[in-house]
C-alpha cells in the first residue's frame, strides 16, 4: 500500500485495467495467477473489452469461475485503483458505482407495502466501499 501511495503521489499511471492486469501476470501470488489467466483469454480473443469491473466479474461468472479467482480479480482491481492517477481512479470508481447500482436495482425486490425495495446486502457493501474510496481520493 505504501508503494501505491508513493506512485499516486508521483502522478500515478494512466493505463486501463486490463493492460495493468496483464502486466501483473508474472507475479508469484494470486493476482499474478488471475492475471495470467486473463492474459491467456486476451490472447485467444475471449477476454472482454469492458468498461467496469462488474463487467469483468460478469464475464468470469458466465464462464463458471468461482471462489479464489474472483477474490484475486477483486484484489487486483483495488490495487489498480491505488496506482492510477486520481482522475483515472475517480472515472473508474464512478463507472463502477453506476454498474453496481444498475445490477442492484435489476435484482431488487419490490415490497407490496408501497415504494420500498429490498437490495441485496452484497451490493450495498460494494457501493459503500466504492463511495468510501471516492471520498478518500
TORPA-326999 format. One line per 2 residues: their letters; for each residue x, y, z of C-alpha. Coordinates in steps of 0.02 Angstrom, whole numbers, plus 32768, in hexadecimal, padded with zeros to 4 digits. Example, Ala and Ser with C-alpha at 12.3 -4.5 7.8 and 13.67 -1.06 7.14 Angstrom:
as = 8267/7F1F/8186  82AC/7FCB/8165 $
% end
This chain:
xx = 8000/8000/8000  8090/8076/8026 $
xx = 80D2/8057/7F76  8027/807D/7F2C $
xx = 801E/8122/7F8C  80CD/8150/7F51 $
xx = 809E/812E/7E9C  7FFD/8194/7EAB $
xx = 805D/8222/7EFE  80D1/8226/7E67 $
xx = 803C/8231/7DF3  800C/817A/7DE2 $
xx = 7FF2/811D/7D41  7F79/813B/7CB4 $
xx = 7F52/808D/7C76  7EAF/802F/7C6B $
xx = 7E8C/7F9B/7CDD  7EA8/7F0B/7C63 $
xx = 7F52/7F4A/7C2C  7F87/7F63/7CE1 $
xx = 7F46/7EB5/7D0D  7FA5/7E63/7C7E $
xx = 8045/7EB5/7CBD  802B/7E59/7D63 $
xx = 802D/7DAB/7D15  80DE/7D83/7D4F $
xx = 80BA/7DA5/7E06  80CA/7D11/7E7B $
xx = 8025/7D28/7ED4  7F6B/7D13/7EB4 $
xx = 7F61/7DB8/7E55  7FEA/7D77/7DE2 $
xx = 7F89/7CD7/7DC8  7EE7/7D2E/7D98 $
xx = 7F4A/7DA8/7D2C  7F9C/7D17/7CD0 $
xx = 7EF2/7CC7/7CB0  7EAA/7D6E/7C75 $
xx = 7F3E/7D87/7C01  7F24/7CD9/7BB7 $
xx = 7E6E/7D05/7B97  7EA5/7DA9/7B48 $
xx = 7F1D/7D4C/7AD5  7E8F/7CDA/7A9C $
xx = 7E14/7D6B/7A88  7DA5/7D37/7B18 $
xx = 7DD1/7DC0/7B96  7D4A/7E47/7B91 $
xx = 7D68/7EFB/7B5F  7D08/7F3B/7BF6 $
xx = 7CF1/7FE4/7C47  7CCF/7FAB/7CF9 $
xx = 7D12/7F2E/7D74  7C61/7EEB/7D83 $
xx = 7C68/7EBF/7CCA  7D07/7E5A/7CE8 $
xx = 7CB5/7E02/7D7B  7C1D/7DDA/7D11 $
xx = 7C90/7D92/7C8C  7CE5/7D21/7D0B $
xx = 7C40/7CEB/7D58  7BFB/7CC2/7CAB $
xx = 7C93/7C52/7C94  7C6D/7BFB/7D3A $
xx = 7D03/7C45/7D94  7CE5/7C4A/7E50 $
xx = 7D41/7C62/7EF4  7DF9/7C91/7EFD $
xx = 7E0B/7CD2/7E49  7D7C/7D4C/7E65 $
xx = 7DCA/7D88/7F07  7E71/7D9B/7EAF $
xx = 7E22/7E01/7E24  7DCF/7E6F/7EA7 $
xx = 7E77/7E86/7EFF  7EC9/7EB1/7E59 $
xx = 7E43/7F34/7E31  7E5B/7F8B/7ED8 $
xx = 7F18/7F89/7EC1  7EFD/7FD5/7E15 $
xx = 7E93/8061/7E5E  7F22/8085/7ED7 $
xx = 7FA6/8098/7E4F  7F4E/80FC/7DC8 $
xx = 7F41/81B8/7DC6  7EB9/8208/7E2D $
xx = 7E4C/8236/7D97  7E59/8186/7D4F $
xx = 7E2D/813A/7DF8  7D98/81AF/7E0C $
xx = 7D5D/8187/7D5C  7D60/80CB/7D78 $
xx = 7D17/80D8/7E27  7C83/813D/7DE6 $
xx = 7C68/80C3/7D56  7C6C/8036/7DD4 $
xx = 7BED/808B/7E47  7B76/8098/7DB3 $
xx = 7B90/7FE3/7D7F  7B78/7F9F/7E2F $
xx = 7ADE/800C/7E4B  7A93/7FD2/7DA6 $
xx = 7AA8/7F1B/7DD4  7A68/7F3A/7E83 $
xx = 79CB/7F8C/7E41  79AF/7F04/7DC0 $
xx = 79AF/7E82/7E4B  7954/7EEA/7ECD $
xx = 78B5/7EA2/7F16  781E/7F16/7F1D $
xx = 77BF/7F12/7FC1  7703/7F14/7FB3 $
xx = 76EC/7F9C/8037  771B/8030/7FCB $
xx = 77B9/8076/7F7F  7834/8008/7FDA $
xx = 78B1/7F8F/7F92  792A/7F0F/7FD7 $
xx = 79DA/7F18/7F8F  7A54/7E89/7FAA $
xx = 7ACF/7EB3/8034  7B66/7E87/7FC8 $
xx = 7B3A/7F15/7F52  7B24/7F8D/7FE4 $
xx = 7BCF/7F5C/802A  7C20/7F71/7F7F $
xx = 7BD2/801D/7F6A  7C0A/8052/8017 $
xx = 7CBC/801C/7FF1  7CBC/8076/7F4A $
xx = 7C77/8117/7F95  7CF5/8111/8024 $
xx = 7D82/8102/7FA5  7D3D/8193/7F41 $
xx = 7D3D/81FF/7FDD  7DED/81C7/8007 $
x = 7E3A/81FC/7F61 $
% end
